[in-house]
Amino acid sequence: MSWLWLISVGVSDVQFPVYKKDQCGQWNGPLRFEKGRGGIRSVHEGLLTLLQQDKVKFPNSGDELPKPVSREEARDIKLEFEVIDDQFLAIITHKQYQISNGGDAIPNDQEPALPLYCPKVYPLLKPALKLFAEEPVTVIVLNTNRNEKPGDDPDEPIASGPLVARYLAERLKLKWVDNQGNIPDILEQNVSTWIDILTGDEKMENTIAQKAVVKRLTAIIQAWKSTHDTDHKIVVTTSGGMPPLKPIIERVPATCLGQQAITLLEQSERGGPAVIAPLDYNVRVSEQETLRFHCAEALRSPDYASAYGFARRYPELPWTESVKNLLGPLLGMSNHPLQVKGQTIEQFVKIACQIEICLCMGDCAGALRLLGVFIESSAWKLIENDSRIQQWNLTVDRANETVNGDLSPNHELFEQKLLEPKRCGKHKVLGLTRRWPGWFKQGEQRQSGNALDAICHCYNKKDNAQNSARDYRNLLSHGSDKPIKIKALKSCLKENELIKDTNQSFGNNFLIGKDVNNLLGSLGASEHTKAIGQQLDDLLKEVIKA
């Protein structure tokens, strides 16, 4: 296993030493202070110069860091940099404060390097070491280094990344690598470096800049993964800097590796002990609300497939159960029964609703694949309903496509080639969608037979390209040596009046067709399809109110 530690940093991640004069004129310290807003970039440019000269150090603070001065005191302390006698110095000039016990400038005889403190990362060291154990670690500190425009001081803490990376290299016994803030092609194990996550004129609130951050984070992870084939784990620490980017810094690793590979390491509020927690979006209310929003938007679209997918992420919530129980069977994604007022609707009605759902989403190909099934299912329903079948004491076996019972050899069902006679009494159904509709019209189901016959005629009718809906369905199901143009398929369905439209609300695409409406009405199913439409309307209301 190997670890990648991603850490975002900002202004307060690097702090400086200060000594304070007491009432007796003695210098007490060291204390620490942070540079407040205003002139931060110039201070950090000075820090980078000292870093390049190897004139910074990170004191071993034991169990505690030096105490911080108050914010009011920090406002009076000004850290500056000057070149005196060819020596670059960090200076605090103030009657009550100085930078070193040995004077008001560093380097000096007592301190050849400027002590620096990393108060946000410091309390995370022990838990990090325990977490990593003896496994290899790569540390990436996420820095910002944008252009400084005239008259526009972004207060960019450009040295925080390099300094925190250097600090962690020393504490974790890693190799500190200076990549100048760039993403290398390969990120080796056991190194600590920094990456400029924002550059140029990018603003962290800007969408384009945030997309660039996503690409950089992805590139970092890929460069790290490319060095080894072991299990990969990422630790994310976002307690420093860049608030608008924190969700992205957390989300991209989870997208790349899966949230089970991500651990969050943060200092708790008000300086409590560090918190190590696995990333689990499922328990976050903000994530649940985000999914509920997207589910509601998908229902409005309507994009029922997406709504179902969003609901599946949280199976334990009441609103997600409602979405799954209704949309699952409508999309053919679950075996949950499709019900109206507690009663399971019949198969041919369910398929009609599934076709309608496909067309609501603009899926003509999906609708066409189901259309033949709807026609056949409706025909079987009419066979079962036919009083003549019942009078002859025949039973219907849909699974084996037979009508079973004792019939004379010259029976009309054989004469009209509706059944293939079998001695065992299990007679194979023939011409289900070509001959049976005409036979239905000869009996009591004349209206249903006429409607089914009209649908079958439209299903088999050739369009201008000499393809029928049946032909397109066969090409979709069995393959075609040429690409099937969905536009042509849709045109065929509309020209032959098999569908009215697409991308309309439920009930206004397939179910609104005259022949389909007549067939469903004659079988007493119109109220069921209307009830499903009402359930879809009520479903959106339930998601909104959840």
C-alpha positions in Angstrom: 0.0 0.0 0.0 1.1 3.6 -0.6 -0.2 6.9 0.5 -0.8 10.3 -1.0 -1.3 13.2 1.4 -3.0 16.2 -0.2 -2.9 19.3 1.9 -4.3 22.7 1.0 -2.6 25.7 2.7 -3.2 29.4 3.1 -2.1 32.5 5.0 -2.2 31.1 8.5 -0.3 27.9 7.7 3.1 29.6 8.2 3.8 31.7 11.3 6.8 33.6 12.6 8.7 34.1 15.9 8.5 37.2 18.0 9.9 38.3 21.4 8.0 40.7 23.6 9.6 43.1 26.1 8.1 42.9 29.6 7.8 45.6 32.2 11.3 44.9 33.4 12.8 45.4 30.0 13.4 41.7 29.4 12.7 40.0 26.1 10.3 37.0 26.6 9.7 34.4 23.9 9.6 33.0 21.5 6.0 33.7 20.8 4.5 33.3 17.3 2.3 35.5 15.1 0.8 35.3 11.7 0.9 38.0 9.0 -2.6 39.5 8.7 -4.1 40.5 5.4 -2.3 43.2 3.6 1.2 42.9 2.0 1.2 39.1 2.4 2.8 38.5 -1.0 5.8 40.7 -0.3 6.4 38.9 3.0 6.2 35.6 1.3 8.6 36.7 -1.5 11.0 37.4 1.3 10.4 34.0 2.8 11.1 32.3 -0.5 14.4 34.2 -0.7 15.4 32.9 2.7 14.3 29.4 1.7 16.4 29.5 -1.4 19.4 30.6 0.7 18.6 27.8 3.2 18.1 30.4 5.9 14.9 29.0 7.4 14.4 26.3 10.0 11.6 24.5 11.7 12.3 24.2 15.5 11.4 21.0 17.2 8.6 22.2 19.4 8.1 19.1 21.4 4.6 18.6 22.5 3.5 22.3 22.1 4.1 25.2 19.8 5.0 28.6 21.2 2.0 30.5 22.3 0.5 32.9 19.8 0.2 36.6 20.4 -3.2 38.1 20.3 -4.7 39.4 17.1 -4.6 42.9 18.5 -0.9 42.6 19.2 -0.2 41.0 15.8 -1.6 44.1 14.1 1.2 46.1 15.5 3.9 43.7 14.4 5.4 44.3 11.0 7.7 41.7 9.4 9.9 43.2 6.7 12.9 42.2 4.7 16.0 44.2 3.9 19.4 43.8 2.4 22.1 45.1 4.7 25.8 44.6 4.0 24.9 42.2 1.2 22.9 40.1 3.7 19.2 39.4 3.2 17.5 39.9 6.6 14.1 39.4 8.2 13.4 42.3 10.5 10.9 43.4 13.1 11.4 47.0 14.2 9.2 47.9 17.2 9.9 49.2 20.7 8.0 46.3 22.3 8.8 43.5 19.8 11.8 42.0 18.1 12.2 38.9 15.9 15.0 37.2 17.9 16.4 37.1 21.4 19.6 38.1 19.7 18.3 41.3 18.0 15.7 42.7 15.6 17.0 40.9 12.6 17.6 37.3 11.4 20.1 35.9 10.5 22.2 37.0 13.4 25.1 35.5 15.5 22.7 33.5 17.6 20.2 32.5 14.9 21.6 31.9 11.5 18.2 30.9 10.1 14.6 32.2 10.6 12.5 29.9 12.7 9.1 29.2 11.2 6.0 27.4 12.6 3.3 25.4 10.8 0.5 25.4 13.4 -2.2 23.8 11.3 -0.1 20.8 10.1 1.7 20.4 13.4 -1.1 18.6 15.3 -1.7 16.3 12.4 1.8 14.8 12.4 1.4 12.1 15.1 -1.9 10.8 13.7 -0.5 10.9 10.2 2.6 8.9 11.2 0.4 6.4 12.9 -1.8 6.1 9.9 1.0 5.7 7.4 2.9 3.3 9.6 5.9 2.1 7.5 4.1 2.5 4.2 5.6 4.8 1.5 4.1 8.3 1.5 4.0 11.1 -1.1 3.1 14.6 0.2 1.6 17.2 -2.1 0.9 20.6 -0.7 -1.6 22.6 -2.7 -0.4 26.2 -3.1 -1.6 29.3 -5.0 0.7 31.4 -7.1 -1.3 33.8 -9.2 -0.3 37.0 -11.1 0.0 40.2 -9.1 -1.6 42.9 -11.1 -0.7 46.6 -10.6 -3.0 48.1 -8.0 -4.5 44.6 -7.2 -2.8 42.9 -4.3 -4.3 39.4 -4.0 -2.5 38.8 -0.7 -1.2 35.6 -2.1 0.7 33.4 0.4 3.0 32.1 -2.3 5.5 30.6 0.1 3.1 28.5 2.2 3.2 25.6 -0.2 7.0 25.3 -0.4 7.5 25.9 3.3 4.9 23.4 4.5 6.3 20.8 2.0 9.7 21.4 3.4 8.5 21.1 7.0 6.7 17.8 6.3 9.7 16.5 4.4 11.8 17.0 7.6 9.2 15.6 10.0 8.2 12.6 7.9 11.8 12.0 6.7 10.9 12.4 3.1 12.9 13.9 0.2 12.0 17.6 -0.4 11.6 18.2 -4.2 11.4 21.6 -5.8 9.3 21.3 -8.9 8.7 25.0 -9.1 5.0 24.4 -8.4 4.6 22.3 -11.6 3.1 18.8 -11.8 5.8 16.3 -12.8 5.1 13.5 -15.1 5.9 11.1 -12.3 5.5 11.6 -8.6 7.8 9.3 -6.8 7.2 7.8 -3.4 8.7 9.2 -0.2 8.9 12.7 -1.5 7.3 16.0 -0.4 6.7 18.8 -2.8 4.1 21.5 -3.6 1.9 22.2 -6.6 0.5 25.5 -7.7 -3.2 24.7 -7.9 -4.2 28.2 -9.0 -2.0 30.2 -11.4 -2.1 33.1 -13.7 -5.3 35.3 -13.4 -7.5 32.4 -12.1 -10.0 33.2 -9.4 -11.0 30.4 -7.1 -14.7 31.2 -7.4 -14.6 31.1 -11.2 -16.0 28.0 -13.0 -13.2 27.9 -15.6 -10.6 28.1 -12.8 -12.3 25.4 -10.8 -12.4 23.1 -13.9 -8.6 23.7 -14.2 -8.2 22.7 -10.6 -10.0 19.5 -11.3 -7.7 18.7 -14.2 -4.6 19.5 -12.1 -5.8 17.3 -9.2 -6.5 14.5 -11.6 -3.1 14.9 -13.1 -1.4 14.8 -9.7 -3.2 11.5 -8.8 -2.3 10.0 -12.2 1.3 11.0 -11.8 1.4 9.4 -8.4 -0.4 6.2 -9.4 1.9 5.7 -12.4 4.9 4.9 -10.1 3.6 1.7 -8.6 0.9 -0.9 -8.8 0.2 -1.4 -5.1 -3.1 -0.4 -3.3 -3.5 3.3 -3.3 -4.8 5.4 -0.4 -5.2 9.2 -0.3 -5.4 11.4 2.8 -7.0 14.8 2.3 -6.5 17.8 4.6 -8.4 20.9 3.7 -8.1 22.9 6.9 -5.9 25.6 5.3 -6.8 28.1 2.6 -9.1 28.2 -0.5 -12.6 27.6 0.9 -14.3 27.5 -2.5 -11.9 24.7 -3.6 -12.2 22.5 -0.5 -15.1 20.4 -1.8 -13.2 19.9 -5.1 -10.0 18.9 -3.4 -12.0 16.3 -1.5 -14.2 15.1 -4.4 -11.7 14.6 -7.2 -9.6 11.9 -5.3 -12.9 10.2 -4.4 -13.9 10.2 -8.1 -10.5 8.9 -9.2 -10.2 6.1 -6.6 -13.6 5.7 -5.0 -14.5 7.1 -1.6 -13.5 4.0 0.2 -9.8 4.9 -0.6 -10.0 8.4 0.9 -9.3 9.3 4.5 -9.9 12.8 5.9 -7.4 14.1 8.4 -8.3 17.5 10.0 -7.8 19.3 13.2 -11.1 19.5 15.1 -12.8 22.8 15.9 -11.2 25.0 18.5 -7.9 23.3 18.5 -9.1 19.9 19.7 -7.4 16.6 18.8 -7.0 15.7 15.2 -9.8 13.8 13.5 -9.2 10.9 11.2 -12.3 9.8 9.4 -13.1 7.8 6.3 -14.8 9.8 3.6 -18.5 8.8 3.5 -20.7 11.0 1.5 -23.7 8.8 2.3 -24.0 10.2 5.9 -23.6 13.9 4.9 -26.8 15.9 4.9 -25.4 18.3 2.3 -24.8 15.3 -0.1 -28.3 14.0 0.5 -29.8 17.4 -0.2 -27.7 17.7 -3.4 -29.0 14.3 -4.6 -32.5 15.2 -3.7 -32.2 18.5 -5.7 -30.8 16.6 -8.7 -33.5 13.9 -8.4 -36.2 16.6 -8.4 -34.7 18.3 -11.4 -34.5 15.0 -13.2 -38.2 14.3 -12.5 -39.1 17.8 -13.9 -37.0 17.2 -17.1 -38.3 14.4 -17.3 -35.2 12.2 -17.0 -36.5 9.3 -15.1 -33.4 7.2 -15.5 -31.3 9.8 -13.8 -33.9 10.3 -11.0 -33.8 6.5 -10.3 -30.0 6.5 -10.3 -29.9 9.4 -7.8 -32.4 7.7 -5.5 -30.4 4.5 -5.5 -27.5 6.2 -3.7 -29.6 6.5 -0.5 -31.7 3.4 -0.1 -32.7 4.1 3.5 -34.5 7.4 3.0 -38.3 7.4 2.5 -38.3 9.5 -0.6 -35.7 7.4 -2.3 -37.8 4.3 -1.6 -40.8 5.9 -3.3 -38.7 6.9 -6.3 -37.2 3.4 -6.7 -40.5 1.6 -6.2 -42.3 3.6 -8.9 -39.5 4.2 -11.4 -37.7 0.8 -11.0 -40.4 -1.2 -12.7 -41.2 1.6 -15.2 -37.6 1.6 -16.4 -37.3 -2.2 -16.3 -34.6 -1.8 -13.6 -36.3 -3.8 -10.8 -38.8 -6.6 -10.2 -40.8 -4.5 -7.8 -44.5 -4.7 -8.9 -46.0 -1.7 -10.6 -49.2 -1.0 -8.6 -52.3 1.2 -8.7 -54.2 1.5 -5.4 -52.4 -1.5 -4.0 -53.1 -3.8 -7.0 -50.4 -4.9 -9.4 -51.2 -3.8 -12.9 -51.1 -6.3 -15.8 -48.1 -6.9 -18.0 -49.4 -5.3 -21.1 -50.3 -2.1 -19.2 -46.9 -2.0 -17.6 -45.2 -2.3 -20.9 -47.3 0.5 -22.4 -46.2 2.7 -19.5 -42.6 1.6 -20.0 -42.8 2.7 -23.7 -44.3 6.0 -22.6 -41.4 6.5 -20.1 -38.8 5.9 -22.8 -40.5 8.5 -25.1 -40.7 11.0 -22.2 -36.9 10.8 -22.1 -36.6 10.9 -25.9 -35.5 7.2 -26.1 -37.1 6.1 -29.4 -34.9 3.0 -29.7 -35.8 1.8 -26.2 -39.5 2.4 -26.9 -39.3 0.5 -30.2 -37.7 -2.5 -28.5 -40.7 -2.6 -26.2 -43.3 -2.0 -28.8 -43.3 -5.5 -30.2 -43.5 -6.9 -26.7 -46.5 -4.7 -26.0 -48.3 -5.9 -29.1 -47.7 -9.5 -28.2 -48.6 -9.1 -24.5 -51.9 -7.4 -25.6 -52.6 -10.2 -27.9 -52.1 -12.8 -25.2 -54.4 -10.7 -22.9 -57.1 -10.9 -25.6 -56.7 -14.6 -26.0 -57.1 -15.1 -22.3 -60.2 -12.8 -22.2 -61.9 -14.3 -25.2 -65.2 -16.0 -24.3 -64.7 -18.6 -27.0 -61.4 -19.8 -25.5 -63.2 -20.1 -22.1 -66.2 -21.9 -23.6 -63.9 -24.5 -25.2 -62.2 -25.1 -21.8 -58.8 -24.0 -23.1 -56.0 -22.7 -20.9 -53.3 -20.3 -22.0 -49.6 -20.8 -21.3 -47.8 -17.6 -22.2 -44.4 -18.9 -21.1 -44.5 -21.8 -23.6 -46.6 -19.9 -26.2 -49.3 -22.5 -26.3 -53.1 -22.9 -25.9 -53.8 -26.1 -24.1 -56.9 -28.4 -24.3 -58.7 -31.0 -26.3 -59.8 -29.8 -29.7 -61.1 -31.7 -32.8 -58.7 -31.9 -35.7 -60.9 -29.7 -37.8 -61.4 -27.1 -35.2 -61.6 -23.5 -36.5 -58.4 -22.5 -34.6 -56.6 -25.1 -36.7 -58.4 -24.3 -39.8 -57.5 -20.6 -39.6 -53.9 -21.5 -38.7 -54.1 -19.8 -35.3 -52.8 -23.0 -33.6 -50.6 -25.8 -34.6 -52.3 -29.0 -33.5 -50.4 -31.3 -31.1 -51.5 -34.7 -29.8 -50.4 -33.8 -26.3 -53.0 -31.1 -26.3 -50.4 -28.3 -26.0 -51.1 -26.4 -29.2 -48.5 -23.9 -30.5 -49.8 -20.4 -31.1 -49.3 -19.2 -34.7 -49.5 -15.7 -36.2 -50.0 -14.0 -32.9 -49.8 -10.5 -34.3 -50.9 -11.3 -37.9 -53.8 -13.7 -37.7 -55.2 -13.4 -34.2 -56.3 -9.7 -34.4 -58.6 -10.6 -37.2 -60.1 -13.5 -35.2 -60.7 -11.3 -32.3 -62.8 -9.0 -34.5 -65.1 -11.9 -35.3 -66.1 -12.3 -31.6 -67.1 -10.1 -28.7 -63.8 -8.3 -28.5 -64.4 -6.5 -31.8 -63.3 -3.1 -30.5 -60.1 -4.5 -29.0 -59.4 -6.5 -32.1 -59.8 -3.5 -34.4 -57.4 -1.5 -32.2 -54.8 -4.2 -32.0 -55.2 -4.9 -35.8 -54.6 -1.2 -36.5 -51.5 -1.2 -34.3 -50.1 -4.3 -35.9 -50.7 -2.8 -39.4 -48.8 0.3 -38.5 -46.1 -1.8 -36.9 -45.6 -3.7 -40.2 -46.1 -0.8 -42.6 -43.1 0.3 -44.7 -41.9 3.9 -44.5 -40.4 6.0 -47.3 -37.1 4.2 -46.7 -38.9 0.8 -47.1 -38.4 -0.1 -43.5 -41.2 -0.9 -41.1 -41.1 -0.4 -37.3 -40.7 -4.2 -37.1 -37.7 -4.0 -39.4 -36.1 -1.3 -37.3 -36.8 -3.3 -34.2 -35.1 -6.4 -35.7 -32.1 -4.3 -36.7 -31.8 -3.0 -33.2 -32.2 -6.4 -31.6 -30.2 -8.6 -34.0 -27.6 -6.1 -35.3 -27.2 -4.2 -38.5 -24.2 -3.8 -40.8 -25.0 -0.1 -41.2 -25.6 2.5 -38.5 -29.2 2.9 -37.6 -30.3 6.5 -37.8 -32.4 7.3 -34.7 -33.9 10.3 -36.7 -35.2 7.9 -39.3 -36.5 5.5 -36.7 -38.4 8.3 -35.0 -39.8 9.5 -38.3 -41.1 5.9 -39.1 -42.8 5.7 -35.7 -44.5 9.1 -36.2 -45.4 8.6 -39.8 -47.1 5.3 -39.0 -48.9 6.9 -36.1 -47.3 4.6 -33.5 -46.2 7.5 -31.4 -47.5 11.1 -31.2 -44.3 12.8 -30.0 -41.3 12.5 -27.8 -39.9 14.4 -24.8 -43.4 15.3 -23.7 -45.0 14.7 -20.3 -46.2 11.3 -19.3 -49.3 10.3 -21.4 -48.6 12.6 -24.3 -46.2 10.5 -26.4 -47.4 6.9 -26.9 -50.5 6.5 -24.7 -52.2 9.5 -26.4 -52.3 7.6 -29.8 -55.8 6.8 -31.0 -55.3 3.1 -31.5 -53.3 2.6 -28.3 -55.9 4.6 -26.4 -58.7 2.5 -27.9 -57.0 -0.8 -27.1 -56.2 0.2 -23.5 -59.7 1.6 -23.0 -61.4 -1.5 -24.4 -59.4 -3.6 -21.9 -60.2 -1.3 -19.0 -56.6 -0.1 -18.6 -57.0 3.6 -19.4 -57.6 4.5 -15.8 -54.5 2.6 -14.8 -52.2 4.5 -17.1 -53.8 7.8 -15.9 -53.1 6.7 -12.3 -49.5 6.0 -13.1 -49.2 9.5 -14.6 -50.7 10.9 -11.4 -48.2 8.9 -9.3 -45.4 10.5 -11.2 -46.7 13.9 -10.5 -47.2 13.0 -6.8 -43.7 11.6 -6.8 -42.1 14.9 -7.6 -44.2 16.5 -4.8 -43.0 13.9 -2.3 -39.3 14.4 -3.2 -39.8 18.2 -2.8 -41.5 17.8 0.6 -39.1 15.2 1.9 
